[in-house]
């Protein structure tokens, strides 16, 4: 699903990643591990296409396609989802509107057709009930006034609704209570068609997810996996 070849990345002239080689198999629950500051989040942001990170050399191959020069929007539409540690608050943009526009864009990109609002609302209701999300959340602004755990549940809602090919979760267990962590692990387990690459420092959460593979990174270099 994902292959990274000889990837070197910098920011403001400073090398952050050096000669990264890594493969994530289709259907994997792949753990990316390493100490804080080792380069894990940098790698995640580079895969996502964050323009702040400059690719000096190497390639990123996603689902058989070279996406090294593709922008963030195209990567997302191709099926890459990123659950970041720090998510922005967006006053004035409701959860419902955000999810609708996201699903409309994905449907049109994948099929060339418009999304049926009836189908969208039915899927949204099913996902909302699965995650035990109150209806009134849908009319609130994105992440405004939500706790850390509630933001994680909103991330899961977006994940379920967009059905990505690859979901990259950067410390999804951080700031989440035990119940929410179990909910995250259960969601990962049920999404059989989605490949997961995740970062975690918590042994209990890693045990719940039971990773199928692990890659270790230290000082911007792969040291295992």
C-alpha positions in Angstrom: 0.0 0.0 0.0 2.8 2.4 0.8 6.5 2.3 -0.2 9.0 4.9 0.8 12.3 4.8 -1.2 15.5 6.6 -0.1 13.6 9.6 1.3 15.5 12.5 2.6 13.6 15.5 4.0 14.6 18.9 5.3 13.0 22.1 6.7 14.7 25.5 6.5 17.9 23.8 5.3 18.0 21.4 8.3 17.9 17.6 7.5 15.1 15.9 9.4 15.0 12.5 7.7 17.8 10.7 6.0 17.5 7.9 3.4 14.2 6.4 4.8 13.2 3.1 3.3 10.0 1.6 4.4 7.1 -0.6 3.3 3.6 -0.8 4.7 1.7 -3.8 3.4 -1.9 -3.8 2.3 -4.2 -4.4 5.3 -1.4 -3.9 7.9 -1.7 -2.4 11.4 1.8 -1.0 11.2 3.4 0.7 14.2 5.9 3.5 13.7 7.9 3.8 16.9 10.7 5.9 18.4 11.5 8.5 21.0 10.1 12.0 20.9 11.9 14.1 18.3 13.1 11.0 16.4 11.3 12.0 13.2 8.0 10.1 13.3 5.7 13.1 13.0 7.9 14.5 10.3 7.5 11.3 8.3 3.8 11.4 8.8 3.5 15.0 7.6 5.8 14.3 4.6 3.6 11.3 3.5 0.5 13.6 3.9 2.2 16.2 1.6 2.7 19.1 4.1 4.5 21.7 2.0 6.5 22.9 5.0 8.7 19.7 4.6 10.9 19.7 1.6 11.7 16.4 -0.1 15.4 16.6 -1.1 15.5 13.1 -2.6 13.6 9.8 -2.8 10.1 8.8 -3.6 6.8 8.0 -2.0 4.7 5.3 -3.7 1.1 5.0 -2.7 -1.1 2.2 -4.0 1.3 1.8 -7.0 1.3 5.5 -7.8 4.2 7.9 -7.4 2.8 10.7 -5.2 6.1 12.4 -4.4 5.1 15.6 -6.2 1.3 15.5 -5.5 -0.2 18.1 -3.3 -2.0 17.4 0.0 -5.5 17.5 -1.5 -4.8 15.0 -4.2 -3.2 12.6 -1.6 -6.2 12.9 0.6 -8.6 12.2 -2.4 -6.5 9.2 -3.4 -7.2 7.7 0.0 -4.6 9.0 2.6 -6.2 10.0 5.9 -4.1 11.7 8.7 -5.3 11.9 12.3 -2.9 14.5 13.7 -2.0 15.1 17.3 -2.9 18.7 17.2 -6.0 19.6 15.3 -7.3 23.1 14.5 -10.4 24.7 15.7 -12.6 26.0 12.9 -15.2 28.4 14.1 -18.2 28.6 11.8 -17.7 25.3 10.1 -20.0 22.7 11.6 -19.1 19.0 11.9 -22.0 18.1 9.6 -21.0 20.6 6.9 -17.4 19.5 7.1 -18.2 15.8 6.7 -20.7 16.4 3.9 -18.2 18.4 1.8 -15.5 15.8 2.5 -17.7 12.9 1.5 -19.0 14.7 -1.6 -15.4 15.4 -2.7 -14.3 11.8 -2.2 -17.3 10.3 -3.9 -16.9 12.6 -7.0 -13.2 11.8 -7.2 -13.7 8.1 -6.9 -16.7 7.7 -9.1 -17.3 10.9 -11.0 -20.8 10.9 -9.6 -22.6 13.1 -7.1 -23.1 11.8 -3.5 -26.7 10.9 -2.6 -27.7 13.0 0.4 -29.9 10.2 1.6 -27.0 7.7 1.5 -24.8 10.2 3.3 -27.2 10.9 6.1 -27.9 7.1 6.6 -24.2 6.4 6.8 -23.6 9.4 9.1 -26.4 8.2 11.5 -24.9 4.7 11.6 -21.4 6.0 12.3 -22.7 8.4 14.9 -24.5 5.6 16.7 -21.5 3.3 16.5 -19.3 5.9 18.2 -22.1 7.1 20.6 -21.8 10.6 19.4 -24.6 13.0 20.5 -26.6 14.5 17.6 -26.0 18.0 18.8 -22.3 17.6 18.1 -23.0 17.7 14.3 -24.2 21.3 14.5 -21.2 22.5 16.5 -18.1 24.1 15.0 -15.1 21.8 14.3 -13.2 21.1 17.5 -14.4 24.3 19.2 -15.1 23.5 22.9 -14.4 19.8 22.5 -12.2 18.0 24.9 -9.2 15.9 23.8 -11.1 12.7 24.0 -14.1 14.2 22.1 -11.8 15.4 19.4 -10.5 11.8 19.0 -14.1 10.6 18.5 -14.7 13.3 15.9 -11.6 12.0 14.1 -13.0 8.5 14.2 -16.3 9.8 12.8 -14.4 11.3 9.8 -12.4 8.2 9.4 -15.4 5.9 9.2 -17.2 8.3 6.8 -14.4 8.8 4.3 -13.2 5.1 4.3 -9.6 5.8 3.4 -7.2 3.3 1.9 -4.5 4.3 4.3 -5.1 5.9 7.7 -2.1 7.4 9.5 -2.8 8.1 13.1 -0.2 10.2 15.0 -0.6 9.2 18.7 -4.3 8.7 18.6 -4.2 7.5 22.2 -2.7 10.8 23.5 -5.2 12.7 25.5 -7.8 10.0 25.3 -9.2 8.2 28.3 -9.3 4.3 28.5 -12.8 4.1 27.1 -11.9 6.3 24.1 -8.6 4.4 23.5 -10.6 1.1 23.4 -13.0 2.8 20.9 -10.1 3.8 18.7 -8.6 0.3 18.8 -12.1 -1.3 18.1 -12.5 1.0 15.1 -9.1 0.0 13.7 -10.1 -3.6 14.2 -13.4 -3.3 12.3 -12.1 -1.3 9.3 -10.7 -4.4 7.5 -10.3 -2.6 4.1 -8.2 0.2 5.5 -4.5 -0.1 6.1 -3.2 1.6 9.3 0.1 3.2 10.1 0.1 4.5 13.7 2.3 6.1 16.3 1.9 5.2 20.0 4.1 5.3 23.1 1.5 3.6 25.3 2.1 -0.2 25.8 -1.6 -0.8 26.7 -2.9 0.8 23.5 -0.3 -1.0 21.4 -1.5 -4.3 23.0 -5.1 -3.5 22.1 -4.3 -2.7 18.5 -1.8 -5.7 18.2 0.4 -4.3 15.4 1.2 -6.7 12.5 4.5 -4.9 11.8 6.8 -2.3 13.4 9.3 0.2 12.0 11.6 2.0 14.4 13.1 5.5 13.8 15.9 7.3 15.6 17.5 10.6 14.8 15.7 10.7 11.4 16.9 7.2 10.3 15.2 3.8 10.2 16.9 1.5 12.7 14.5 -1.5 12.5 11.5 -2.9 10.8 
